Amino acid sequence: MSIRTVTAIFDSAADAQRAKESLLSLGVAANDVRVTNQAEGPAQDAEDGKGFWESIKEFFVADEDRATYAEGVRRGGYLLTARVEDEYADVACEILESCNAVDLEGRADEWRSQGWTGAPDATVDVDQQDNLNNRDMEADESEEVIPVVRERLQVGKREVNRGSVRVRSYVVEEPVEEDVQLREQRVEIERRPVNLRAQDADELLQDRTIEVTETAEEPVIAKTAEVTEEVVVRKLEGQRTEGVSDTVRRTEVDVDDSRNDDRDDDTTRPPPDLQKRSRTPGEKPRAR
C-alpha cells in the first residue's frame, strides 16, 4: 500500500488540533500526524538534532512548496503534516479543508503583493553554497541570472459521462375475443286435448308432481401467464490504449563570447574550479 503525505497550514492552533483529531479518528496513526509552529521549533531542534527549517524541508519535494510552507509557519501559522495510505488521501484532504485550512496559493499571492519574493528562509542553493565556500573574489552585484526552463508533459485520467441506457418494463392491456359453444336445456309445457276412456280411474285420480330443471352453460374466464422473452442488461468494462500528443516548451541559452582571445591578462576569469558547470534541464543540483 503506497503512502502519501498531506499538508496544510492553519491560522489557529484550535483548527490544527481539530484537524489532527479528525485524522486520528479516520485511522491514521498518532506518530504519522504532526502539528508544528515556529514556537515549537527550538524544542524540535534539540530532539531531532537538526534545524527547524531543515525538518520542514524533509516534507516537500518542490523548492517553491518548502518556501511557501516555511513562510506560513514563520508568520505564525500551524503546519500539519500527515502520512496516510493512498486510498484515504482524498478523504484526508477533505477533512483538512473542512477544518479551515489556509488557501496557500491565495495567501502566497497576498504575501508577494506585500514584497515577499518567495525565497525560502535559511536555505541556500547547493551550487550557490559551493561557490560561496570556494570563491576568492567578491561577487559582482550586477550579476543577472537566466533560468533554463523545461516543461514536462503530465498525463492524467478523468471519468466522463458518455450517456446512459434506460430499460423500463410496463403493463399493456390488449383486448382479446374468443368464440365458445354453450349448451342450454329448457322446459316446455304443452297441453293436448285427449278423448279416451280411463281404464283405472282410481290410479289416475291421485296427486302427482313432476319437477324438471332447466340448465344452461355460461363462459368462465381464467388467465395464465407465461414468459416469452428475457431482456438482459449488463455493464461491460474493458481497457483501451489511446495515444496522447502535445507540445512542451523549454528554453535554451546560447553564449556569444566576443572577447579577445589573444589577451594575456586572464586575471578577470574565474578559476576553473569556480566556473559554473552546465546542467541539463531538470537536473537537480548536487554537492561537490
KACORNOR-V319031 format. One record per backbone hydrogen bond with DSSP energy under -0.5 kcal/mol. CO is the residue of the C=O (numbers start at 1). NH is the residue of the N-H. E is the energy in kcal/mol with one decimal. If there is no record, write none. Layout:
co = [CO & CO]
nh = [NH & NH]
e = [E & E]
This chain:
co = [2 & 4 & 4 & 6 & 8 & 9 & 10 & 12 & 13 & 14 & 15 & 16 & 17 & 18 & 19 & 20 & 21 & 22 & 23 & 23 & 24 & 29 & 30 & 32 & 34 & 36 & 37 & 38 & 40 & 41 & 42 & 43 & 44 & 45 & 45 & 51 & 52 & 53 & 54 & 56 & 57 & 62 & 63 & 64 & 65 & 66 & 67 & 68 & 69 & 70 & 71 & 72 & 73 & 73 & 77 & 78 & 78 & 79 & 80 & 81 & 82 & 82 & 84 & 85 & 86 & 88 & 89 & 90 & 91 & 92 & 93 & 94 & 95 & 96 & 96 & 97 & 102 & 103 & 104 & 105 & 106 & 107 & 108 & 109 & 110 & 111 & 111 & 112 & 120 & 125 & 126 & 127 & 128 & 129 & 130 & 131 & 139 & 140 & 145 & 147 & 149 & 152 & 153 & 154 & 160 & 165 & 166 & 180 & 183 & 185 & 186 & 190 & 199 & 200 & 201 & 204 & 210 & 215 & 226 & 230 & 232 & 234 & 240 & 249 & 252 & 254 & 255 & 256 & 259 & 260 & 264 & 266 & 271 & 271 & 272 & 280]
nh = [86 & 6 & 84 & 82 & 80 & 102 & 78 & 16 & 17 & 18 & 19 & 20 & 21 & 22 & 23 & 24 & 25 & 26 & 27 & 28 & 27 & 32 & 33 & 83 & 81 & 79 & 40 & 41 & 44 & 45 & 46 & 47 & 48 & 49 & 50 & 55 & 56 & 57 & 58 & 59 & 60 & 66 & 67 & 68 & 69 & 70 & 71 & 72 & 73 & 74 & 75 & 77 & 38 & 76 & 79 & 10 & 80 & 36 & 8 & 34 & 6 & 84 & 4 & 88 & 89 & 92 & 93 & 94 & 95 & 96 & 97 & 98 & 99 & 99 & 101 & 100 & 104 & 107 & 108 & 109 & 110 & 111 & 112 & 113 & 114 & 114 & 116 & 115 & 123 & 129 & 130 & 131 & 132 & 133 & 134 & 135 & 141 & 143 & 147 & 149 & 251 & 154 & 155 & 156 & 162 & 167 & 168 & 182 & 217 & 215 & 188 & 192 & 201 & 204 & 205 & 206 & 212 & 185 & 228 & 232 & 234 & 236 & 242 & 151 & 254 & 256 & 257 & 258 & 261 & 263 & 266 & 269 & 274 & 275 & 275 & 283]
e = [-2.3 & -0.5 & -2.7 & -2.5 & -2.8 & -3.3 & -2.8 & -1.7 & -2.6 & -2.3 & -2.3 & -2.1 & -2.5 & -1.9 & -2.0 & -2.2 & -2.1 & -1.1 & -0.7 & -2.0 & -0.9 & -1.4 & -1.3 & -1.9 & -2.8 & -3.5 & -0.9 & -1.2 & -1.8 & -2.2 & -2.1 & -1.6 & -2.7 & -2.2 & -0.6 & -1.9 & -1.6 & -1.7 & -0.8 & -1.5 & -0.9 & -1.8 & -2.4 & -2.0 & -2.6 & -2.4 & -2.1 & -2.2 & -2.2 & -2.4 & -1.7 & -2.4 & -0.6 & -1.8 & -0.5 & -2.2 & -0.5 & -3.0 & -1.7 & -2.6 & -2.7 & -0.6 & -3.2 & -1.6 & -1.2 & -2.3 & -2.2 & -2.0 & -2.0 & -2.2 & -2.2 & -2.2 & -1.0 & -0.6 & -1.0 & -1.3 & -1.3 & -2.6 & -2.6 & -2.1 & -1.8 & -2.2 & -2.5 & -1.9 & -0.8 & -0.8 & -2.4 & -1.5 & -0.9 & -2.6 & -2.3 & -2.2 & -2.1 & -2.1 & -1.9 & -1.6 & -0.6 & -1.6 & -0.6 & -0.7 & -3.0 & -0.5 & -0.5 & -0.6 & -0.6 & -0.5 & -0.5 & -0.5 & -3.1 & -0.6 & -0.5 & -0.5 & -0.5 & -1.4 & -2.4 & -1.9 & -0.5 & -5.7 & -0.6 & -0.6 & -0.5 & -0.5 & -0.5 & -3.3 & -0.5 & -0.6 & -0.8 & -0.8 & -0.6 & -1.1 & -0.9 & -1.0 & -1.8 & -0.8 & -0.7 & -2.2]
